[in-house]
Amino acid sequence: MEYGCIGKKLPHSFSKIIHEKIGDYSYELVELTEDELPDFMEKRDFKAINVTIPYKEAVIPYLYELSDTAKEIGAVNTVVNRDGKLYGYNTDFYGMTALIKKNNIEFSGKKVAVLGTGGTSKTAAAVAKSLGAQTVIKVSRKTAEGTVTYDELYENHSDTSIIINTTPVGMFPEIFASPINVEKFSSLSGVIDAVYNPLETKLVADAKNKGIPAESGLYMLVGQAIRAYEIFMDKTADGNLLDNIFECVKSEKQNIVLIGMPGSGKTTIGQAVAKKLGRYLIDTDIEIKKEIKTEISDFFGEYGEEKFRDIETDVIKKIAKLSGVVIATGGGAILRQENIEALKMNGVLYFLDRPLEQIVPTSDRPTASSIDALKKRYNERYGIYSSCADKRIVVTGIVEDAVTQIEREHFHYENSCY
């Protein structure tokens, strides 16, 4: 291996994708157990590597020299092999600082709580101090020197201004978990989550719902990768590279979620979008039918709408964990807020707004099987579609026009790497 990333579990890492967009080099993901790490580091059979959970501190004894930043923090996420000697750096510091500044979160004079006690938590504490934080509190699940427990955080530090999560809580596949309850804090002015998969964690979504500036960790991941690339290759990256690659990777990883009335063309347009972009299409109604093993109209008739919606929610929560796919939802998927929140964690919601007069009722749609039923659903739901959608796509009847609109909206940035 020449370049790559080592860690314990890496099947859903974005690092390979990011590095191979940054430069013209091959980048591998190497999973190592704790027992395998010593042999790997002693062999030194690589030019340069990144290091992730849980080895950011464990690699230090194998290094010849640490950068000043890495030495001060006590954690390494970048290692370069120079003539058989290993040099350690901490580029997470650069990435997290860039993430915070991008979101205009002010640390000066603030109380900051860092969730977690691993290598990334050390980086987060160092970044907070460098940005002028008045107090930095480390939070641990267990009682330990220099930390407070979560109960103590709630009880004694409810005036915390900024929270940085460096734990894996909320990371794929357990995306509906959050390390804390933001409702417990009355003075929050910013939330940063180092987790980048899902693209918007529950912690971040909860904070945004309260009007608190918040962001997940993808920008940090890209930022540290670009700084690592500069160290790998001993060169300076282009000034726009971070923003360009962040937008590129985010758009590629975001699901394209189609919402709208029954008969608005979600499946047909979804198929065309998936084909055009080389993505996989998932139709929630098809997935539901796999679960219920019958037609949806028959299930409605026998068990009622509430039971159907329960199954729909279960299916949506499974699908919401995926990334980079096209999702065609059922017409009533937006009737439950939990469905909307799940779909937005990794997705952009596109409302296919087809005029009512162009929608034809059919007997296989339980809530829109007649003109009168269709009109009723339209009046009930139009406002919900509009309010929860991230983008509105006017559907004229020409599939190619809708596909072009979606593609243009989804890949909106300049210098696209799509």
N, C-alpha and C positions, 0 to 999 in steps of 0.2 A: 504493500500500500504506500502511495506517495502522500496523499492528503485525505483527511477524513475526520470523523467524529467518533469518540468512544464513550460508552455509557452502558448502563445495565439493561435498559429497555428502549429501543429506538425504532420500532416499526412505524410509528406515526410522526417521526421527526421531519421537519421541513428543511433541515440543514443542507441536505444534498441538493435539493431543488434550488435553494438560495445560492449556494456556492457555485453551482454550475451555470448560474445566470451572471454571477459577478465576473468570473474569469474563465479562460480556456484551459481548464484542468479537470481531471477526474477526481471525484470526491466520494469516499465510501463511508458507510455507516457500519461500525463494528461494535457488536454487543459483547460485553465481557462480564463474567462473574467476578466476585471479589477474589476468588482463588486464581483466576486467570490474569488479573491485572498486573501482578508483579512480573510475570514472565514477559508480558507484552512490553512493559516499560523498560525492562532490562535489555531486551533484544534491540530496541530502538530502530525497528525496521519500518521507518516512515520519514518523510521530509518534514511534515508538520501536521498537527492534529488539533482539533477542538476537544474539549472535555466537558461532559455534562453529568447530571445526577447519576450516581452519588459520589463521583470521584474527583471533585474539584479541590478537595483537600488531600485526598489519598495519594495523588500523583506527586505532591511536593517533595517527598523524600528522594525521588528519582531524578530530581532536577539539579543541574549544575549551578544555575543562577536564576534568580527571580528579578523581574522588573520592580522598580520602586513601588508601583501601585499594587502589584500582586503581593509583594512582601508586606506592605502596610495592611492590606485587607486580609491576607492569610488564605486566599483562594485563587486557584488558577483555572482558566478555561481555554487557554491557548498554549501549545507547546511546540517549539521549533527545534529541529535537530540540525545543529551546525557542527560539522566535522566530528560527529559522534557525541557531542555534548548537548544536553537538553536544556533549553532556556524557557522559562515560564512567564506568561503574561496574563493579565486580567482585562479582556476586552469587553466583558459584561459591564464594567464601569462606564465605558464610553456609550454602550448601547442603552443602558438605563438612563443615563444623563440625557441622551438624545430624545428618548421617549418622553421624559418629564418635560423637557423644554418644548417639544413639539406640541404638547397639550397645555402649555402655559400654566402649569401648576406651580404656585409660589411656595417655597419652603422656608424662606427667611423668617426666623423668629417663631416657627411653628412647632407643635408637638407632633412627632411622627411615630407611628407604630409599625414595626416590621414583623410580619407574621412568618415564623419559621426560624430555624437556627443553623441551617446548612450553609454551604459556600455562597449561594446567591444572596442569602440574608446578610452575610458579612459585606457583600458588595453594596446591597441596598442601604445599609447603615452608613457606609462610607460615602456613598453618593449624597444621602440626606445631609450629612454633616458638611460636605463640601458645598452644598447649596444653602447653607446657613441655618439649618434646623436648630431650634433652641434645645429640644430634648428628643432623643431617639430611644424608643422602648422596643426591646425584643420580646416577642411573644412565643411561648412554647406550650405544647400540650402537657408537658410534665414540668414539675418544679425543678428548676436548675439555677445555678448561680448566674446572676446578671440578666435573668429573664423574669417575666411575669407570666402567669397562666392566663388562659382566656377568661376565666371567671374574674380574675383580678383586673384584667383589662376593662371588662364591662363595669366593674364595681368602682375602680379607682381612677380610670382614665377615659371616662366617657366624653371628656373635652378634647380628645385627640382630633387633630385637624386633618392629618393625612395618613392613609393606610397603604402600605405596600405589601402585597402578598407574594411570598417566595416559596410557599408550600405547593405541593402538587394537588391540593384539594380543588376540585372543579375542572381538572384536566381530563381529557379523553381517556377512558370511555365514561367516566362518572361526571358528565358535564352539567348535571343538574344540582350538584353540591356547591356549597359556598363555605369558606372557612369561618366567616363571621356574619353576624346580623347587623347590617348598616343602620337599622332603625335604632340601635342602642347608642348611637353617637349623634349628639346635637350640633356639633360644630364642624362636621366634615367639610373640607373644601377641595379634596382631591383623593382619588383612589387609583392606584397603579397595581396591575396584576401581571406578574412575570409569565403566567400561563398564556400560551398563544394558540392552543388547540383545545377548545373551540376559539374561533376568532373573537367572539365576545363572550366572556365568561359570565356566569350568573352573578358573581360579585360585581362585575363592571355594570351589567344590566341593571341590577338593583340600585346601584349608585346613580346611574343616569336617570332612572325613573324618579329619583328624588331631586333631580336637577344638579347633581354633583359632577363636576368634570371627572371623567374616568376613562381608562384605556387598558386593553389587554396587551400582551407582550410581543406581538409580531414585529412591531417597529424596533423594539429592543433587540430581538433576535437578528433582524436584518442589519441593524447598526453594529452589533458586536461582530457579525460575520464579515462585514466590510472592513472593520478595523483589523480583524484577524487576517484577512486577505492582504492588507497592506504590510503586515508583519511577515506573513508567509513569503511574499514576493519582493519585499523591500522596495515598495513603490507607493505612491500616493494615488488614491482613487479619485475619480472625477467628483466634483462637488455635488452634482445632482444625482449621483448613483443611489444613495440611500433612499431618497423619496421615490425614484423611478422603480427600483426593485421592490420596495414595499408595496406600491400600488399594483405592480404587476402580479406579485405573489398573492396579494389579498384578493384581487379580482379572479385569479385562477382558482383559488381555494374556496371562494364564496359560492354557495349554491345559488342557482337561479330558481327562485320559487314563484310559480305562477298561481295567482289567486283570481277569483272572479265567479260570475254566475254560472250555474249549470248551463252548458251549451254555448259558453263564450269562446270555446276553442282551446282550452288549456292543454288537452292531450295532443291535439293536432299540431298546435304551435310548439308545444314542448318537444315533440318528435323532431320537428324541423330545426329548432334551436340546438337540440342535442346533436343532430347530424352535422350541422354547420360548424359547431364548436368542438366536435369530437368528444362529447361527453355522454355519460350514461343517463338515460331517462328513467325516473321512478314515478309511477302513477300511484298515488295513495289509495285510490279506489281499487286498483288491481291488487295491491298489497293487502287491503282489507278483505277482499274476496278470498284470498289465500287463507286468511285467518278464520273466516266464518264458514268457508266451504259451501257457499251458496250465493245466489244473486242478492245484491244489496236491497232491491225492492222487496224480495221475499223475506229477508231478515227484518226489514222495517215492519212489514205486515205482521210478523210473528212476535217480535220482541219489542218493537217501538223505537222511537228516535233516541231516547236517552241511552239505551243500551248500545245502540250503534255508535253514538258519539263517544262513549267510553272506549270502545275498541278503536275508533278513529284516533283518539288521543294517544293511546298506547302505540299505535303504528307510527304516528307522526313523531313521537319522542324517539323511536328507534331510528327513523330516517334522518332526523335532525342532527344526529351525531356524525353523519357522513359529510364529506366536503368535496367540492368540485363537480357536483352533479346538477341535473335539471330535475326539479320536482313539480309535478302537476298535482295540485290538491283538489279535493272535492269542494263543491260549491259552498258547503257549510263549515268548512274547516276553520274559518275565522270566527265562528260563533263562540269559541272558547278562548279566553285570553292566554291560557297556558299553551295552547297550540301556536299562537302567534309568537309568544316569547321563545318557544322552543325553535321554531323555524328561523327566527332572526339571529340565533346564536351563531350560526354558520352561513346564513343566507340573506339575500336581498329579495324583498317581496315585490313582485311586479303585478299590478292590477290590470288584467286584460279587460278593458272597458269597451265592451261591445254594446251598441244601442239595443234596447229592449226589443224593438220591432224586428231586429235581425236574429233573435234567439227563438228557436223552435222547441216547444215542449215535446217531451217524449215519455212514453209509459215506463221506461226503465229508470226514470229519475223520480224518486218518491216524493220529493218536495216541489217538483216543477213538472208535473205530468200533464198539466192543462194550462191554457192561457191565463185563466184567473189565478191559479196557483203560482205561475211564473211571475205575474205582475205583483202579487203579494210578496213573494220572496225578494223581488227586485227592490221594492219600496222599503222592506225591512233591512236589507243588507247593504244597499248601495253606500250608505254613509260609513258602514263598518269597513267595507273594502277600501274606501277612499282614505279613511283615517289611519288604518294600519299599514297601508302600502308605502313602500319606500319610493316607488316609481309608478307612474300611470302610463299605460300603453294603450293608445286609441286603436281599436281593432276595426278595420274597415271591411273586412271580408277577404282581403288578400293576405295570405299567410306570409309571403315573402316580406311584405311591408312591416308586419309585426316583428318578424325575426330581425330585420335590419334595425328597427328601433331598439330592441332589447340588446342587440350586440353593441350598438352605439352607446347606449346608456351604461352598459356593464363595463366596457373597456373605454372609459371616457378620458383617460389621461394622455398627455403627450408622450412621445418617445416610448410608446407601448412595446413591451417585449412579447406581446401576444402574437 
